Amino acid sequence: MKAIKVFIDMEEQHKMLPLIEELNRNDDIAMMCVGETEFVVAASGECAMAYAKAVLAKTLNDCTIENCK
């Protein structure tokens, strides 16, 4: 299991709901908001996390990603 915490700017907050819907459709990925401009993405493995990060890169203009332990 892999997990990341993602921080976004307030201007991109409107993109969170579509991201949640898109990533949570995948059985190997779970995304949950933990604040107004931050969320956690958990994935079952490397491939699922790579897909999640690709979706984030495609959707968000700027974000900060921290690996969770």
Helices and strands as residue ranges (DSSP letters): E 2-8, G 10-15, H 16-24, E 29-35, E 38-43, H 46-59, E 63-67
